[in-house]
Each structure stands twice: as structure tokens, then as C-alpha cells.
Amino acid sequence: MTVLAHHTDTLTRDALAVLQPGFEGTTAPAWLLRRVAEGLTAVGLFGRNITSSDQLSALTARLRAERDDVLVAIDEEGGDVTRLEVRGGSSFPGNLALGAVDDTTLTRDVARELGRRLAECGVNLNWAPSADVNSNPDNPVIGVRSFGADTDLAARHTAAYVAGLQAAGVAACTKHFPGHGDTNVDSHHALPRIDVDLDTLTARELVPFKAAIEAGTKAVMSAHILVPALDPARPATLSPRILTGLLRKELGYEGLIVTDGMEMHAIAGTYGIERGSVLAIAAGADAICVGGGLADEATVLALRDALVAAVREGTLPEERLADAAARVRALADWTRRSRAAVTDSGAREGNAPDIGLTAARRAVVVSGSPTPVTAPYVATLAPVANIAVGDETPWGVAAELAELLPGTRSGVYPRGAGAGDVLAAAGDRTVVAVVRDAHRHPWMIEALDALVAARPDTVVVEMGLPRAEPRGALYIATHGASRVCGRAAAEVIAGV
């Protein structure tokens, strides 16, 4: 092999190493296996790739047949954002529920059990937890994914979550740096902007990330947000000032920096994913997350070639690409060693399969007096789900309540429906009105007020951020919409 050919091969392998692509289907396609063998070091999984734990285990085993230390990443926050249980709803409450309980030991144990289940299926990198302080209650994309609006609370639970997840041998990826909580725009659709001063950022947004770094988080995910106090020109994912200057130098973080999904419109619609990926690596990112929307070989090859071309053209320093690839491989090696250590130490003993339901029950807050309910009518007032959550995962209390109270009936009501529609369907049954972030949707508030006026015995279940005034004879705040949160609310209504 000539020196030039060897150099080209090294560049190509490094360019492949920094990508975290997705794919279609529930088995690894031939093109993906081929690229893993050629140097691709990470693969991202989404709900479309998972049907069962056995299927997922077989999929990850096939990937590891090509490369034993391959990073298999997933966006498994638990709560509303689940890929592992996308078809039935999560067995774990999300961050807001854990923050509402405010027991860091519980948070650590929940994260450890979630990590154990991921590890059993061969997943070793989790794009979680969200360390964002949800300071803007109208935030359309964070909400219940945050531990809360209190900075110190978010910090201590972020640290506990990182510790629990990594105790199971799964690398945590704390997100969305430098903090996505004070936005009113979803970066899946546009570029959010946070206009607060540096002192506020330091005292609020950055505190949970400092806690995560102190807890040893193995990865940090950047946010596609513009923060003029830090960099007035470039969003965080593409900003040397934020990724290298702030995260690396000022905060002293030495682990892997992963981008949020590069096909999100905040980047793809302004810079394009190829140029955006080059700028991200140059800014200090080490891994490019892509695959939520673009999940084919052509995307992987285009990004690989764009990175190689940028090195050859001098717009991306070769040593920066090599450093990024080395950090990816170092994390891959940590996960391989951790997998062996967890197995050798017998750390799989002491499993806590019901801890998610236990946590969800503790997170429920009830106002009013429960009254006997036999076979109610459950009306779910359903907003459009944000992309991070997705609309394929079921939520609510109808299914869980039907198990406890046979004869329960239900209906789903999107925007445009009103109390009259619900009352006509309910007949003389007690109405259980289920909402999600009612404070963000005036039509929900209007419907709830009309329902309670017509039927004072109406039960209201808020499964999002509980900001609206409690309504109904019985008001239940679950602090999340996962399956176990629905079960916890159903138990209150049924009196069990």
C-alpha cells in the first residue's frame, strides 16, 4: 500500500468513525454491516428498528459480529420519549415525574434499571438524560423531558441519572448543551434563540451540565440553538466558542461531544447536513448524529466524503478529525470493558422490574376528593405530539382504566372538538378528561371549563406540565404520559 493510499484509508476510517447513522428495518442491512466492518463505530436505533427485546438483542449481536466494540445508541429517555417500548408506552416515568418526587436515590435506581434493560439488549449508549432546566413553561419540545424548572433540582437529578445509567455499563449522553429549556421554538422545525445574558446562563442553564460532568457523563449532546450571549453567529452545534471554548476549556469536559440530529431543520434548513457536519466537527463535536429522518447508505457516504474532502481542502484540520475519531473509539472501548465488568461482577443481580411503576405512583399529585366511579367515559383531548415524542406511542389512561373498571368507554378528541362532542358520547357516564400541557392549548382549557360546568363530577387528568388551574371534582397530575403514569392515575380513579 502506498503512503497516499494509507493516508486516504485512515481519513476514510476516521470519517466513518465519527458518524452515528440510523437505518430502516428491524435487521441490520448489508450496507450497514459492510460500513461497520470498514470503520463505522456507532449506529443509532429508533422506534422503527425495534419490535421486542429478543429481536433487539439479535440485531445488536449481529452488529457486534462485525465489530465487538460497536457503539449502539438509542434515544431512550423513558417517560414520553421511548424507543424501547414505542408501541406500548414506557415502563418508566420521565424526568419531570422523577423531579416531582425529588428522591435522587430513586432517580439513580430508575436510571440503573433502564440501563440494565438496555444493556441486556446490547445497547450501550443512551442519548439521555435531558439536563435542560425547563424555565419556559411554553417550551414546545422539552416540558416533561426536564426534571423541572428549578436549577438545583435539575442538577442533582441529572447527576443521579448519569450515575445510575453508567452503573449498568451504558454510557450516558447528557443533553441539550448549553440548555434547551428557555426556548419557545422546536429545533426540529426552526432555529431557536435564547436571549438571556451570560450571568443567567451560568447560574441556570449550565449548572446541570456541570453536575453531569462531575458525575462522569461519558457523552454530552449539543443543541441546535442560537445563544447570542455565547456566540451571536452560530448555533451551539456549530460553534467553536461553545463546544471548544466553553464546554472543553472552561468546563473542563474531556468526554465525547455528540450533535443532535443533523437532519433537524435548525441545521439542515440553514447549513445543510454535509456542510453542517463539517462545521460541527471543526467546532469541537466528535460524533454526528443522523438517522432520525435520513437513514440510508447514501447519507452515510455523503457525510463521509464531505468530511474527507474538507480535510483535503484545508477547511477541517486533519488532527481535529483524528481527535474526534479517537474519542469515539475510546468510548467504544469503555463500553466494551464495562459490559465485561458488569457481567463479571454479577451486577445484574438485584433487578428492580417494578421500580418504574413505583416511581410513577409516587409522582402523582391529587387535588379534590375521589368519588366512586364504575364505568366512566375517558375523553382524551389530544394535541399534536412533538417530533421528539412522536405520535406512534400510545398515552393516556383509557387502556389502564379499562383493565381496572370493566365497561369503561373512551374517545380521542383533537383540536376542534369541544365539550359538546364529549358529553354526547359520554351519555350519563362520569367523564374522565385527559389532557397534556393544557396551559399551552386554549381549546383544551375551554373544553375543560365547559365539561366541569356541565358535569361537576368530571375527573381531570393532566399528563403534561401541570401549569393550568386544577379543575374538576378530582384533578390528577401525573407529570408525564408514559404507560406507568397512566396506570398510576387509573389506580387513583378506580380507588385501588
Sequence and secondary structure as in RCSB ss.txt:
>XXXX:A:sequence
MTVLAHHTDTLTRDALAVLQPGFEGTTAPAWLLRRVAEGLTAVGLFGRNITSSDQLSALTARLRAERDDVLVAID
EEGGDVTRLEVRGGSSFPGNLALGAVDDTTLTRDVARELGRRLAECGVNLNWAPSADVNSNPDNPVIGVRSFGAD
TDLAARHTAAYVAGLQAAGVAACTKHFPGHGDTNVDSHHALPRIDVDLDTLTARELVPFKAAIEAGTKAVMSAHI
LVPALDPARPATLSPRILTGLLRKELGYEGLIVTDGMEMHAIAGTYGIERGSVLAIAAGADAICVGGGLADEATV
LALRDALVAAVREGTLPEERLADAAARVRALADWTRRSRAAVTDSGAREGNAPDIGLTAARRAVVVSGSPTPVTA
PYVATLAPVANIAVGDETPWGVAAELAELLPGTRSGVYPRGAGAGDVLAAAGDRTVVAVVRDAHRHPWMIEALDA
LVAARPDTVVVEMGLPRAEPRGALYIATHGASRVCGRAAAEVIAGV
>XXXX:A:secstr
  HHHHHHHHHHHHHHHTEE   SSSS  HHHHHHHHHT  EEEE GGG S HHHHHHHHHHHHHH TT EEEE 
  BTTB STTTTT  SS  HHHHHHHT HHHHHHHHHHHHHHHHHTT  EE   B      TT SSSGGGSS S 
HHHHHHHHHHHHHHHHHTT EEEEEEET  TT SS TTTS  B    HHHIIIIIHHHHHHHHHTT SEEEE   
B TTT SSS GGG HIIIIIIIIIIT   SEEE S TTSHHHHTTT HHHHHHHHHHHT  BEE  SS  SHHHH
HHHHHHHHHHHHHTSS HHHHHHHHHHHHHHHHHHHHHHHHHHHHTTTSS  TTHHHHHHHHH EEEE     SS
 EEEEEE    TTT SSS  SSHHHHHHHSTT EEEEEETT  HHHHHHHHTTS EEEEESSGGG HHHHHHHHH
HHHH TT EEEE S   S   SSEEEE SS SHHHHHHHHHHHHT 
